[in-house]
Amino acid sequence: MRVVIVDDHAIFRSGLKADLDPSVVVVGEAGTVEQAVEVIAAARPDVVLLDVHLPGGRGGGGREVITGSAALLATTRFLALSVSDAAEDVVAVIRAGARGYVTKTISGAEITDAVFRVAGGDAVFSPRLAGFVLDAFGTAPADIADDELDKLSARELEVMRLIARGYSYKEVAKELFISIKTVETHVSAVLRKLQLSSRHELTKWAAERRLL
Amino acid sequence: MTTAPVRPPLVRSSDRVIAGVCSGLAVHLGWPVRMVRIGMVVAAFAGGAGLAFYGWLWIMVPTADENAKRNARRPASPIAPAVSLPPVSLQSGPAPDVVPFPPSVPPPAGEYDAGTAFQPPARAAAPGSGTWFRIRSMRYGKEILLGVGLLLVAAILIARLLGVEVPLGTLIPAAAILGGAAIAWMQLDETRRAGLVDKTKADQAGGWARLAAGLALVVAGVLVMVSGSGSWQQTWLALLASVAVLGGVALVLLPWGLKFWRDLETERAGRVRETERAEIAAHLHDSVLQTLALIQRRAGNEHDVVRLARAQERELRGWLFKDPARDAGQLSDRVKAAAAEVEDGLGNAVDVVTVGDTEMTERHEALVQASREAMLNAARHGGGPVSVYLEVSDGGAEVFVKDRGPGFELHNVPHDRLGVRESIIGRMKRHGGNAAISSGPDGTEVRLRLPADVADNGEGKS
């Protein structure tokens, strides 16, 4: 598993490198938007661990790195890392194309797990991101007539709620009597909706938080 | 003009008799050195013109070494180094497998060293040839203008020598005004001028018309003043002239005014930033620095360090990410405050995620108290981090408190322990809600639900 770490704090980069499982090889590091785009294009990693806040570029931070590496999105997955609680930061990188979001305080084992999950094509949702999603899409389930992208289905809502409550994917699967694979499918569907939806409420929600 | 770029630059050569002027000139023009030298000597006898020319070139033309040094310091494109740099850095060899922390891209120093000093700069700057030619033509344009002006002056002087009557009284003021305007515009450096042209839309017909009108006014005004010699309607004319001059001068001085205005703006923005910085510094000093000092003194006690770090993190987050537009004292704030209290008291991390929000009521107060009790239990018995999820919808408010402790059986709890039975379950029931506890080897979750009553309906979700 080849990863690139993008973070402007050298101390955090080295700490994260030491924390990661030996099966994860760090093939590059970058501290600014420009460096990140260059290093990612050169190293072509499986996963990029991307800080949301980065100096350089046009001030777009992690979002700008993803748009700058748009050509690689098919082979390289982005996992957003942040200390920020601000919804605008998190949702902006997700909508740019990141496959997940975790906080910087999580353990090395958890982050390794997240890296493998993202590399396998799944989405990684922290409780907080699940909270943002529920906030943005509303907690009422979709009618069948509704546009699929604009609301979460009843099952997706259940999954998001359990994740927001601190359940792991395994625990969610057990609670809902479904397989882990199904949980992952639901989470990926939610991620897709979050990235593609142009629903009125979501736009409004985003505009209020200066996302668009 | 189009053949000019292939000429070697005009530099003084090291192959010299006096100062290397003639051989340098010969290389530049592609003529034999001998011919240039003979021409120079011949010209020296023509009233000293050759001497003057030689001396002028000696002073103005750099030596080959100086030229190389000066060129090396200049980035490939003087106006937009940021635009022209990436191609340079990308061409620097194949990327290694392990990419180290890339250093900030240095300016392409040494692009022209002494060995390549005679290469035309246009060839070296090939990647950005479009911009390069524009800059080039601009540079030469200035020189050509100067040359045309000097030639005109020479022509006028010769014409006077030959006895032709030249209206110097008209030409000199006109030249002075044009020169003044040109100097005024040259005060602005290149980027400013571009910005100004952009801002005032001077590249459009209206902008040019305004500029031309200003210049015409200046010229007309001054000419009228100089040549107006007491004919009819003298007062009226003088007035008109003065107004014209003032209007014209104002237009010509506009760039200066704008420049000063901009500098003033920059300075003001700098002061605002400075104030902001001071405020942030004060806050960091009062909170973060104090905590860091405390952490250093308690470095031996891991529990204390974690607790201090968590408390400080919470405080800083509140300060950084708080939405100033939102009212304080909402249900989510109270739940977060309760979580902070538990975190401070017991040292376990309590992560709160909230969806929706509502005003506090007496019943919500009960919900907060029950949540707090559940968090305390989770921290005390679970031992690890605690997850709290609050969801407020039209149907009511729900709180979930989850830990990953060993779990417990409710009926095993002694009857005299009031924590779970009274403070959580009983309290919720009294306020029209309910509480459920599920516990297993993977942890315990307390679910509190407070349905919205009739009075609460409609103001559920904010």
Chai-1 contact restraints between the chains, C-beta under 6 A:
chainA,res_idxA,chainB,res_idxB,connection_type,confidence,min_distance_angstrom,max_distance_angstrom,comment,restraint_id
A,V27,B,V98,contact,1.0,0.0,6.0,A-B,restraint_1
A,G28,B,V99,contact,1.0,0.0,6.0,A-B,restraint_2
A,E29,B,F101,contact,1.0,0.0,6.0,A-B,restraint_3
A,Q35,B,P102,contact,1.0,0.0,6.0,A-B,restraint_4
A,V39,B,V99,contact,1.0,0.0,6.0,A-B,restraint_5
A,A42,B,A95,contact,1.0,0.0,6.0,A-B,restraint_6
A,A42,B,V99,contact,1.0,0.0,6.0,A-B,restraint_7
A,A43,B,V99,contact,1.0,0.0,6.0,A-B,restraint_8
A,D85,B,R317,contact,1.0,0.0,6.0,A-B,restraint_9
A,D85,B,F321,contact,1.0,0.0,6.0,A-B,restraint_10
A,A86,B,F321,contact,1.0,0.0,6.0,A-B,restraint_11
A,P127,B,V353,contact,1.0,0.0,6.0,A-B,restraint_12
A,R128,B,V353,contact,1.0,0.0,6.0,A-B,restraint_13
A,G131,B,V353,contact,1.0,0.0,6.0,A-B,restraint_14
A,G131,B,V355,contact,1.0,0.0,6.0,A-B,restraint_15
A,L134,B,V355,contact,1.0,0.0,6.0,A-B,restraint_16
A,D135,B,V355,contact,1.0,0.0,6.0,A-B,restraint_17
A,T139,B,S393,contact,1.0,0.0,6.0,A-B,restraint_18
A,A164,B,V353,contact,1.0,0.0,6.0,A-B,restraint_19
A,A164,B,Y389,contact,1.0,0.0,6.0,A-B,restraint_20
A,R165,B,Y389,contact,1.0,0.0,6.0,A-B,restraint_21
A,R165,B,F400,contact,1.0,0.0,6.0,A-B,restraint_22
A,R165,B,K402,contact,1.0,0.0,6.0,A-B,restraint_23
A,G166,B,S387,contact,1.0,0.0,6.0,A-B,restraint_24
A,G166,B,K402,contact,1.0,0.0,6.0,A-B,restraint_25
